[in-house]
Amino acid sequence: MHLSLRAMAALLGYPSAELQAHAHEIREVLLGEGALPAPVMAGLEPLLRRIESWDLLDLQSDYSELFDRSRSLSLHLFEHVHGDNRERGQAMIDLGQQYVDGGFFLEGGELPDFLPVFLEYVSCLLPGEARETLAQPAHVYAALAERLDKRKTPYAAIFHALGALAGGRVDVEALRELQEREPDDDPARIDQQWEETPVTFNLAHEMGGPTGAVAKIRAANRATEKEAGR
């Protein structure tokens, strides 16, 4: 599964000439590892063909329109889990510390909850731990898959693939909450919200600890460590 996770991370990155040049290798890796069911793998083929055949500027424009200009399609996990509330900052710190504790260090200025970064991290875990950790934000993958399906974009296939790799387990209640509070992507309203409600990353959490996805990830890791006798 770890190669498939790295392939998903690459496909969710900003399109580049390098990605275009190696799209066929990503296809071969996914087929060779065989972690994805055949229908899910077939669903990824339109995206792979698009990456191989489209003009790079068109690919980049399409990507930015989807993921950079739409809060409802943000690739930052905590945008969906916490929105702009104060828990988001502490969750970010906790997840970053989790990476450090595991011996992983971020480069390039990306935030810890950026999905390609998270997938790279999960790909380095032991198989059982990786699947359990990947499954924690499965409701986010499901919500994004649904929203991208509505936009008829082949990027939806990545989130269907992540759901499959996570074992198809989704917290139905958490998914319902995400669906009910889907952000408004009207540009004027987004600008107004960002001006009036800036994101602040507080160092202290009023409840004294991590919440949401991070709490679940930590709990999963502790359980894995206990089973391993660490």
Secondary structure, DSSP 8 states (H G I E B T S, - for coil): -HHHHHHHHHHTS---HHHHHHHHHHHHHHHHH--S-HHHHHHHHHHHHHHHHS-HHHHHHHHIIIIIS-GGG-SBHHHHHTTTSTHHHHHHHHHHHHHHHTT----TT--TTBHHHHHHHHHTS-HHHHHHHHHTTHHHHHHHHHHHHHTT-TTHHHHHHHHHHTTS---HHHHHHHHHT-----HHHHHHHHHHS-----SS-TTSS--HHHHHHHHHHHHHHHHHT-
